Amino acid sequence: MSIATEPSPEQLREHSYAVVRGLFDATTTERLREICERVLEQWRRAPRHDNPPVGPQSNYLRHLIDPEYHRDHPDDLAFLLNAMGSPQVVESLSAALDEEFLFALSSLYFNPTGESQDGFWHKDKIGGEADVSRRPETGAGLQMQIALVPTDDLELVPGSHLRDYTPEEHAICVADDGIHNRSNEMPGAVRLHQEPGDAVLFTQLSIHRGRYHTDNLRRSLMISVKKRAAAEFSIRERGLNYASDQPWFLLTGYLDGVSEGARAFFQEFVDFYAPLWRVKLTEVLKYSSLVEKLVEAGEPYPFFSE
Ligand SMILES: O=C(O)CCC(=O)C(=O)O
């Protein structure tokens, strides 16, 4: 099978992924690595989110762009946002999807400090989001992994996103409560080699997994995007979730130092979710002011005791 190197719906339909070599130059990639290294170190000490929990087996973290990770490094936040919303990122994603999409989530994948593990094979569980696309062949959105160090830790089964599991795949991914899902015998799987600055775009419905070996340095920045149709579906069905709940975008000055193009990319995300973030903040405000008043009034604490 040929390596899919041109992001386009046709490539995604056939392969479930596309590789963009040299998406970022060496200087940008190195700076991104330094920033991610610093955030990883801070996350291990003082995580801002409990999904996933910090621990020796952790191999990813979410929300690199939470401003609390950059309180003393505002330039780093702007650098990250500029890279994530850069023309080459947005153009590759647009070419691959050929459908309107929104920013969704930033993550960092890294090797664990505990024990080495081969990841488990899976298709992401995205439910009905998968069925609302104008172009089903490009899924509900894309994951873009950008290597910050050389890696071949990402594996997937090309062409697996538009069909159910074959019997062999089912035996690995699903059967017997998934006890075989870390098998190294997945038929047709390819391991995607990336040099620093290379990007892989893949659909969440392909069978995929990572490799998490302690002695194999891994630092891959992941930008997730979601088709607008899928985002609308998800909000209707489930409201905000761990990914879309990013109210820091409401902070004045959050996008300071961010280029016009990158601002436009994130602004669509903000326009879409800001009303929901505001509702949530209003709810928190209602309860926090009430708690203050109850405490001031000397109500017995906790408040559920009569
Ligand atoms: O790259 C990895 O380690 C796994 C990525 C993954 O499972 C996902 O994005 O759903």
The ligand as an SDF file (V2000), in Angstrom:
LIG
                    3D

 10  9  0  0  0  0  0  0  0  0999 V2000
   -1.5350    8.3500   19.5290 O   0  0  0  0  0  0  0  0  0  0  0  0
   -1.9250    7.6650   20.4590 C   0  0  0  0  0  0  0  0  0  0  0  0
   -1.1800    7.2690   21.3440 O   0  0  0  0  0  0  0  0  0  0  0  0
   -3.3630    7.2300   20.5120 C   0  0  0  0  0  0  0  0  0  0  0  0
   -4.2720    8.2480   19.9710 C   0  0  0  0  0  0  0  0  0  0  0  0
   -5.7000    7.8780   20.1940 C   0  0  0  0  0  0  0  0  0  0  0  0
   -6.0090    6.7960   20.6360 O   0  0  0  0  0  0  0  0  0  0  0  0
   -6.7610    8.8060   19.8550 C   0  0  0  0  0  0  0  0  0  0  0  0
   -6.4890    9.9130   19.4020 O   0  0  0  0  0  0  0  0  0  0  0  0
   -7.9360    8.4070   20.0270 O   0  0  0  0  0  0  0  0  0  0  0  0
  1  2  2  0
  2  3  1  0
  2  4  1  0
  4  5  1  0
  5  6  1  0
  6  7  2  0
  6  8  1  0
  8  9  2  0
  8 10  1  0
M  END
$$$$
